[in-house]
Amino acid sequence: MAKAEAIAIDAGGREVRLSNPRKLYFAEAEAAVSKRDLAEYYV
């Protein structure tokens, strides 16, 4: 089994690693939000 894709984003000068950035949160909502979308919103 392959490891899930991971990315790193800059958060206030620190590198934050996100595992599985495509994971959907609030999938039932009108516009599904991914883990990456949520992290970028707060940064």
VOBA-1610 file (N, C-alpha, C; in pm, whole numbers, padded with zeros to 5 digits, always signed):
BEGIN
Met+00085-00118+00000Met+00000+00000+00000Met+00089+00124+00000Ala+00061+00218-00088Ala+00140+00341-00098Ala+00101+00439+00012Lys+00200+00517+00052Lys+00173+00620+00153Lys+00090+00731+00091Ala+00010+00793+00171Ala-00074+00903+00123Ala+00013+01024+00090Glu-00031+01102-00006Glu+00037+01225-00044Glu+00040+01320+00076Ala+00152+01389+00095Ala+00163+01488+00201Ala+00217+01617+00141Ile+00177+01729+00197Ile+00226+01858+00151Ile+00271+01938+00273Ala+00346+02044+00248Ala+00388+02134+00355Ala+00341+02274+00318Ile+00286+02345+00415Ile+00244+02483+00394Ile+00315+02571+00496Asp+00332+02698+00462Asp+00395+02794+00552Asp+00286+02856+00639Ala+00306+02849+00769Ala+00209+02905+00864Ala+00284+02995+00961Gly+00287+03123+00931Gly+00354+03217+01019Gly+00503+03191+01033Gly+00568+03154+00925Gly+00710+03128+00927Gly+00747+02987+00968Arg+00650+02905+00996Arg+00675+02764+01031Arg+00619+02675+00922Glu+00688+02565+00898Glu+00641+02469+00800Glu+00549+02369+00869Val+00428+02358+00817Val+00329+02265+00873Val+00303+02158+00767Arg+00320+02033+00805Arg+00300+01921+00713Arg+00157+01870+00726Leu+00092+01856+00612Leu-00044+01802+00609Leu-00041+01666+00541Ser-00080+01565+00614Ser-00094+01434+00552Ser-00235+01426+00493Asn-00247+01360+00381Asn-00377+01341+00316Asn-00452+01473+00295Pro-00393+01569+00222Pro-00456+01700+00203Pro-00587+01697+00124Arg-00614+01589+00054Arg-00738+01579-00025Arg-00856+01525+00055Lys-00832+01487+00180Lys-00941+01434+00263Lys-01051+01539+00275Leu-01174+01496+00257Leu-01286+01591+00260Leu-01346+01603+00400Tyr-01363+01727+00441Tyr-01438+01759+00562Tyr-01565+01827+00514Phe-01672+01811+00583Phe-01799+01873+00546Phe-01839+01833+00404Ala-01825+01706+00371Ala-01856+01656+00237Ala-02003+01674+00202Glu-02090+01679+00302Glu-02233+01693+00277Glu-02271+01837+00242Ala-02182+01930+00267Ala-02210+02071+00241Ala-02223+02095+00091Glu-02279+02209+00057Glu-02297+02246-00083Glu-02164+02243-00158Ala-02061+02297-00097Ala-01926+02294-00154Ala-01836+02220-00056Ala-01797+02098-00090Ala-01712+02018-00001Ala-01581+02090+00026Val-01528+02075+00146Val-01406+02142+00188Val-01300+02036+00219Ser-01183+02050+00156Ser-01076+01955+00181Ser-00991+01999+00300Lys-00912+01908+00350Lys-00822+01937+00462Lys-00729+02053+00424Arg-00679+02052+00300Arg-00592+02159+00252Arg-00666+02293+00247Asp-00789+02293+00197Asp-00869+02416+00191Asp-00885+02475+00330Leu-00915+02391+00427Leu-00937+02435+00564Leu-00809+02494+00623Ala-00696+02427+00602Ala-00568+02476+00653Ala-00532+02611+00590Glu-00550+02624+00459Glu-00518+02749+00391Glu-00610+02862+00436Tyr-00733+02831+00468Tyr-00827+02932+00518Tyr-00776+02992+00649Tyr-00728+02907+00739Tyr-00683+02954+00870Tyr-00545+03018+00866Val-00467+02991+00762Val-00334+03050+00751Val-00349+03182+00680
//
